[in-house]
Amino acid sequence: MGTITTSDGTEIFYKDWGSGQPIVFSHGWPLSADDWAPKCSSSCTTATGSSPTTGAGMAALRRSARGTTDHYADDLAELTRHLDLHEAIHVGHSAGGGEVARYIGRHGESRVAKVVLISAVTPSVVQTDANPAGVPRAAFEGLQAQLAANRSEFYRAVPSGPFYNFDQPGVDPSEAVIANWWRQGMMGGGKGQYECISEFIRQDYTEDLKKITLPALVMHGEADQIVPIATSGPRAAELLKNGTLKTYPGFPHGMPTTHAETINADLLAFLGT
């Protein structure tokens, strides 16, 4: 574990362990590096190809008030330079997928080997004439209103419902998973989390995805209520020059947690190819 101070004076927390080819994990809103625990415990101790270990698992945790995707991408670039990473595999979940795409769009592929986008917000999520399957703008504005009114209650409601599909018939809620999501959300800065929702509304990663020429795996749950598959996964895969789409019937937005065994296996298979 460690911290770096970026060029504008912002302190960034990250986790770093293992050896070999690095794997960089970018978490989603409003979570933290801890959300990658089910992935890092598997990917950082399980062989990929002929290597005894797959490498270093890392995830940045922002605690600043700013919340633009360009800032996130630039912070990620500073982290990769600080750790002198080369041939890195970048894995982004949800908003973290947007961060990974924008990082490559702004800083290029020179330090990157592969890309994985899981339940990602790419290429865009808001409903427009060009993206009729997107989420209505009013829905995002409603999230901001709930966050501003009572963040603690809101951060209980999201994981209890649509994030993990615990509000769906036949799905058994996990109090431990809900509490862990709430804990991570409450650790972050409310202002930055509020502003990050605005990023969901205005960001389009189409041009960023077009710049990714490396092998890329797009993983998306068909029952995702946060980032509906119709607005994301298939569209992203079509824009990637070397993209592979893998979808999961019935899986929710938070499938890296609820279906860790399946996601880990597919992730490891892609990393080893």
C-alpha positions in Angstrom: 0.0 0.0 0.0 1.1 3.5 -0.6 0.3 7.0 -1.8 1.5 9.4 -4.4 1.1 13.1 -4.7 0.1 14.2 -8.2 1.4 17.2 -10.0 -1.5 19.3 -8.8 -0.9 18.3 -5.1 -3.7 15.7 -4.8 -2.8 12.6 -2.7 -3.8 9.3 -4.3 -3.9 6.0 -2.3 -3.1 2.7 -4.1 -2.4 -0.9 -3.3 0.6 -2.7 -4.8 1.7 -6.2 -4.4 3.1 -9.2 -6.3 5.6 -9.3 -9.1 5.7 -9.9 -12.8 3.4 -8.4 -15.4 1.3 -5.7 -13.7 -2.5 -5.7 -13.6 -4.0 -2.3 -12.8 -7.5 -2.3 -11.4 -9.7 0.9 -11.6 -12.7 0.8 -9.4 -16.2 2.2 -10.0 -18.3 4.9 -8.4 -18.4 5.5 -5.4 -16.2 2.6 -4.3 -12.5 2.1 -3.5 -9.6 -0.2 -4.0 -11.2 -2.6 -1.5 -13.9 -3.5 -4.1 -11.3 -5.4 -6.1 -10.5 -7.8 -3.3 -12.3 -10.7 -4.9 -10.3 -10.1 -8.1 -6.9 -9.4 -6.6 -6.9 -12.4 -4.3 -7.4 -14.6 -7.3 -5.5 -12.9 -10.1 -2.5 -12.0 -8.0 -1.9 -15.5 -6.7 -3.1 -17.7 -9.6 -0.8 -18.5 -12.5 -1.3 -16.8 -15.9 0.2 -18.7 -18.7 3.5 -20.1 -17.5 4.2 -17.5 -14.9 4.2 -18.5 -11.2 2.3 -15.3 -10.4 0.4 -12.9 -12.6 1.8 -9.8 -11.2 0.9 -6.7 -9.2 -2.6 -5.8 -8.4 -3.3 -2.2 -8.0 -6.3 0.1 -7.6 -6.3 3.9 -7.0 -8.6 5.4 -4.4 -9.4 9.1 -4.9 -10.2 11.2 -1.8 -10.2 14.7 -3.5 -13.2 16.9 -4.2 -12.6 17.0 -7.9 -14.4 14.4 -10.0 -13.8 14.7 -13.8 -12.9 11.8 -16.0 -9.9 13.6 -17.4 -8.6 14.1 -13.9 -9.1 10.4 -13.2 -7.2 9.5 -16.4 -4.4 11.8 -15.7 -4.1 10.5 -12.1 -3.9 7.0 -13.5 -1.1 8.1 -15.9 0.8 9.6 -13.0 0.5 6.4 -11.0 1.7 4.2 -13.9 4.7 6.5 -14.4 5.4 6.6 -10.6 5.5 2.8 -10.5 7.2 2.6 -13.9 4.7 0.1 -15.2 5.1 -1.4 -18.7 3.0 -4.0 -20.5 0.3 -3.4 -18.0 -3.1 -5.0 -18.2 -5.8 -2.4 -17.2 -9.1 -3.6 -15.8 -11.9 -1.1 -15.2 -15.3 -1.7 -13.6 -18.2 0.7 -14.2 -16.9 4.3 -14.1 -13.4 2.7 -13.8 -13.9 1.4 -17.3 -14.4 5.0 -18.5 -11.3 6.0 -16.7 -9.3 3.3 -18.4 -10.7 4.3 -21.8 -10.0 7.9 -21.3 -6.5 7.2 -19.9 -5.6 5.5 -23.2 -7.4 8.1 -25.2 -5.3 10.9 -23.5 -2.0 9.1 -22.9 -1.7 6.4 -25.5 -0.9 2.6 -25.3 2.8 2.7 -24.8 2.6 1.3 -21.3 -0.4 -1.0 -21.9 -0.7 -4.6 -23.1 -4.4 -5.5 -22.7 -7.7 -3.9 -21.6 -10.7 -5.3 -19.7 -13.9 -3.3 -19.4 -16.4 -4.8 -16.8 -19.9 -3.4 -16.6 -18.3 -0.3 -18.0 -20.0 3.1 -18.7 -18.4 3.0 -22.2 -19.2 4.4 -24.7 -22.0 6.4 -23.1 -24.9 5.8 -20.7 -27.2 8.8 -20.9 -30.2 8.7 -23.3 -29.8 10.8 -26.4 -31.1 10.8 -29.9 -28.0 8.9 -30.9 -28.3 6.5 -27.9 -32.0 5.9 -27.3 -31.3 2.9 -25.1 -29.5 5.0 -22.6 -30.5 6.0 -19.1 -32.7 9.1 -19.0 -30.9 12.2 -17.7 -33.6 12.6 -15.0 -32.6 9.3 -13.5 -29.0 10.6 -12.9 -30.3 13.9 -11.5 -32.5 11.8 -9.2 -29.4 10.0 -7.9 -27.7 13.3 -7.2 -30.8 14.6 -5.3 -30.8 11.4 -3.1 -27.1 11.7 -2.4 -27.4 15.3 -1.4 -30.4 14.6 0.8 -29.0 11.7 2.8 -25.9 10.1 1.5 -25.9 7.3 4.2 -29.4 6.2 3.4 -28.8 6.4 -0.3 -25.7 4.3 0.0 -27.7 1.6 1.7 -30.4 1.7 -0.9 -28.2 1.3 -4.0 -26.5 -1.9 -3.0 -29.7 -3.3 -1.4 -31.4 -2.9 -4.8 -30.2 -2.3 -8.4 -26.4 -2.5 -8.0 -26.4 -6.2 -7.2 -30.0 -7.0 -8.3 -30.9 -7.8 -4.7 -34.3 -6.3 -5.5 -35.0 -8.9 -8.1 -37.2 -12.1 -7.6 -35.1 -15.1 -6.6 -32.0 -13.1 -5.6 -30.9 -13.5 -2.0 -29.5 -10.2 -0.6 -26.2 -10.4 1.3 -26.0 -8.0 4.2 -22.2 -8.3 4.3 -22.0 -7.2 0.6 -24.4 -4.3 1.2 -22.5 -3.2 4.3 -19.2 -3.3 2.5 -20.5 -1.2 -0.4 -21.9 1.3 2.1 -18.6 1.4 4.0 -16.6 2.1 0.9 -19.0 4.8 -0.3 -19.0 6.6 3.0 -15.2 6.6 3.1 -15.0 8.9 0.0 -15.7 12.6 -0.4 -19.4 13.4 -1.0 -18.6 16.4 -3.3 -16.5 14.4 -5.6 -19.0 11.6 -5.7 -21.8 14.0 -6.5 -19.8 15.5 -9.3 -18.9 12.0 -10.7 -22.6 11.5 -11.4 -22.5 14.6 -13.6 -19.7 12.8 -15.5 -22.0 9.9 -16.3 -24.3 12.4 -17.9 -21.9 14.3 -20.1 -19.2 11.8 -21.0 -18.9 10.0 -24.3 -16.0 7.6 -24.7 -16.5 6.8 -28.4 -13.3 8.5 -29.6 -11.3 7.0 -26.7 -12.5 3.4 -27.6 -11.5 3.9 -31.2 -7.9 4.6 -30.1 -7.6 1.3 -28.3 -5.9 -1.2 -30.7 -4.7 -3.7 -28.2 -6.6 -6.9 -27.2 -9.7 -5.8 -25.2 -12.3 -7.9 -23.4 -15.7 -6.4 -22.7 -17.7 -8.2 -20.0 -21.3 -7.2 -19.2 -24.2 -8.7 -17.3 -27.4 -8.9 -19.3 -29.5 -7.9 -16.2 -27.4 -4.9 -15.4 -29.8 -2.2 -14.0 -27.1 0.5 -13.5 -25.5 0.5 -16.9 -28.0 -1.4 -19.2 -26.2 -3.7 -21.6 -28.1 -2.2 -24.6 -26.3 1.1 -24.0 -22.8 -0.2 -23.3 -21.2 -3.6 -23.8 -22.1 -4.4 -27.4 -21.6 -0.8 -28.5 -18.2 -0.6 -26.9 -17.0 -3.9 -28.4 -18.0 -2.6 -31.9 -15.9 0.5 -31.5 -12.8 -1.4 -30.3 -10.4 -2.5 -33.1 -9.5 -5.8 -31.3 -12.4 -6.2 -28.9 -14.2 -9.4 -27.6 -17.6 -9.2 -26.0 -18.7 -11.7 -23.3 -22.2 -11.3 -21.8 -23.7 -13.0 -18.8 -27.4 -13.8 -18.6 -29.0 -12.7 -15.3 -25.8 -11.1 -14.0 -26.0 -7.6 -12.3 -23.9 -4.5 -12.5 -21.9 -5.7 -9.5 -21.2 -9.1 -10.9 -17.4 -9.0 -10.0 -18.7 -9.5 -6.4 -21.8 -11.6 -6.7 -20.4 -13.9 -9.4 -16.7 -13.6 -8.6 -15.9 -17.2 -9.4 -17.2 -16.9 -13.0 -15.8 -13.5 -13.6 -12.4 -14.4 -12.2 -12.2 -17.5 -14.4 -13.0 -15.6 -17.6 -10.7 -12.7 -16.6 -7.8 -15.1 -16.0 -8.4 -16.9 -19.2 -8.1 -13.6 -21.1 -5.0 -12.5 -19.2 -3.3 -15.7 -20.1 -3.9 -15.6 -23.8 
